[in-house]
Amino acid sequence: MTADTVLLDIDSDFMRPPEQVMRLDRMGSSFPTRLSFMRTLIRRMSKENWKFERTLREVDKDGHGVSIYSASTPSRTYSLIAFTQEIPPEMRTDRVIAEVWDATFNLFDGIPSQEDIDYLANNTPKQEGGRYRPSELVLARANKSLRVFENVIASLAEGAQPDLDLLSSVGYLMRTTAVYGSGKFGCADRAKIADREECRAPFQMELLAVYLIRWFTIDSVEELAKERGGEKAVKLNTNTRQFIGVGNSTGLGMAPFLLKHPALIHNWVVAKETALARVRSIETPIQGTLEVFLKSLLQVSQHVDEWNVDDDVQAHRISCLTDEIQALRIWCEDESNIFRPYPWNGIYHYVEDNFSLECQEMIVSLIIEPHGSLVDDLADTMSTTLIPKFKADMPLTQLKAIVKDCYQWATTIDFSLEESQHHFWYYSEDKLEPRFGSKGVDKGVEQEMPLAIGRDVHDLDEMLSETKDEMFIAEFVMLYPQFRHIIRRIQNTFLRPYSEVQDNLLGESMRPLDLLRFKLAFFGASKFDPKSDLWTRISMYQGAPMPEQISEPNHDCWSFPIVGRSQSYPCMNCKCQKAI
Amino acid sequence: MSKSDLTISLNEILFYFTRAAFGVNVPIGLSEDFAHSNIWIAENGFDPSLCSLEALNNLDNQVSSLAIKFEKLNESGHFFCHEDKFLSALEASVSVVDWIEVSTPTDELKISNVDAPFLVVSAIGANQCSGLTVSWVDQDKSQYQVNFIDNEIWEIISSSVNPIELTSGADMLITSFDANDNIPQGSNIKKFNVTKAKLKTLNNGVQVRENWQGIYDYFSRCLVKSSAESRASGAGAGMVDTD
């Protein structure tokens, strides 16, 4: 599959247009799909029969020390080095500005020597305060969910399984608060590993690190329970182990990435939308897929029941979603609604016409799910090596036409209104923590991050309207160098229509949370748990196979997991076909 | 991160150098190009802060200017600064690359009074322009010639053993590369293979020395001072998170 092949699909009647997809409210309703990067990684692990091993555990009775967990592909080994320590409860914060963490990690490229471990022992616990080398691919940290971590250890030490209600309400034992890769703090640049087969899809090493962290957290509670309970202690049962994910707390740091990589975002979105279009364009359903979909509605009902959040807006959405899934199930019971030509398109349209964005996006995920053989090839098209070039030989008339045709969403915003430029993004001197400020309230407008794409296009459009057509862009930017960045952006994105968020990112009603959820869904995150408009907690790898299960036939059946039953609904690809 | 003698990544060069230029009021588009030029410098085994700090200092002290003019003379073009200052290499470098894109291969280009010639060279390299020769005589009367032979190979021919990154204040000439040109006797020649050099850098990182602190100081101008209010509300998350 090449990028060109994918581009052909953009003209399909079944593709949703960018002006529908790239809106903040829809982006903020995203769910993971089978093209999400965690799913891609797990499929690769299984296909290539990766081997996993705990190679070191040098910890005291409280679990403090160093451990190493390795993952071996057919061609190389990656090692998660984990350092654990005691920290005061009041020092636990999800913020970038934290100074200590229960556990800190590196994903090491290869098998570390004692010298490597010693070097990292002096750096990794300091996180941003340490320095790393090209041998380190990822830097991360995590804090315990105190109530779950202790409860699980106490239960297992007594020979009992943990409280499933409590476990379900949190979903993980530890929560990561940052996972850095791609050259951060001296770590390896992406270019070092980009040609490796297992690194081609986006964020694979970061997500491998998270997968190994999840294993580390589960292994840790079992070992600590054994330490405490001796022979009486038991391990987690298989279903519970598999249900436990790893948490993550995500703030504003993710938003600038999305805005700074428009070509990459286009590739992500066009892959997902192409998958949806391919499914919607099926006239006669592949045998068994409709039945799988109907069963999946039962499962997501339970999944949604277990999705509990404090945030009022999200709680209302979830409540609404519960009712809508129920209504859809009733609608589907009328066979004339679904056993007809183009059934997936019919289901999609019914949901789009009648239900919330949250429900629409969940159904997108569900109808893509049984069609692995039709869509999984698209996962190979979701990265990019494009370095945006400035095209000095473009005639100004062409630029004017592009702005007029492709950026109406920006040129029609009235930026003279105060509410249209209410917010600004900036880096704080506090550990470079990204922050979101309000003009007239917060200081730092002069140091605003250049993320105001809509406003910049709007200003360019005004200047272009005052400029004669007979000019090359090279001359224009000599006169007006302040437009060089936005012209380069336009030149590199106008043929990639899913590149831009087609909303005002400075507006008073703008919620960065929508950007975070959009990106996290592509990662494969679930159980979005907003804590404000600026940050959210999530679960990762909940329901995913553990290392010892990676070769089982149902390794890919873990979307929308439910507690007490790790199996997702029957998957058409692995033929596991287990009943709900 | 603010100390010198560090090993940094190429991504850190992109992050810090873009904002360092922005910190001396260079428009963001030029700042991005400046950072990409510095990545090319680093990929080829040089310390990017060596020549770039001087260029940023010049702008900050108003010794150089981003103001640029172009005049066309027959088959050649000419960039210059109409103010009584050096032409900043940050502006000269992008204008040169733009000119290369719109000109024909036989054209010549003069650039007058550039403060940091190696930054212009690096922009040409970063944009993978080949078949070109860049030459200049710097303030110390040292002669430099850089040949971009193809997309992989480039070379420095110089009359001086001084680091090319430190050359300053020169009139530069860009012409088509001619493999038959005579190399002056006694010249120092150093050849580079871009792919091999980049691979080495990716595996070892980029060494930055004493000038790094200056780059970081300019970068720091893009950071907003923290207050109790912004600390509490700017990131939306609590200060203590236990559950």
Interface residues (C-beta under 8 A of the other chain):
Chain A: P89 E90 R92 T93 D94 R95 V96 I97 R131 R133 P134 N143 S145 L146 R147 V170 S182 G183 K184 F185 G186 C187 A188 D189 R190 A191 K192 S249 G251 L252 I387 K389 F390 K391 A392 D393 Y426 Y427 S428 E429 D430 L432 E433 P434 R435 F436 G437 D442 K443 G444 Q447 P450 F472 A474 E475 V477 M478 P481 Q482 F483 R484 H485 I486 I487 R488 P512 K531 S532 D533 L534 W535
Chain B: M1 L6 T7 I8 S9 L10 N11 E12 P27 I28 G29 L30 E32 D33 H36 L66 I68 F70 E91 V94 S95 V97 D98 W99 E101 V102 N127 K198 L202 N203 N204 G205 S220 R221 C222 L223 V224 K225 S226 S227 E229 S230 R231 G234 A235 G236 A237 G238 M239 V240 D241 T242 D243
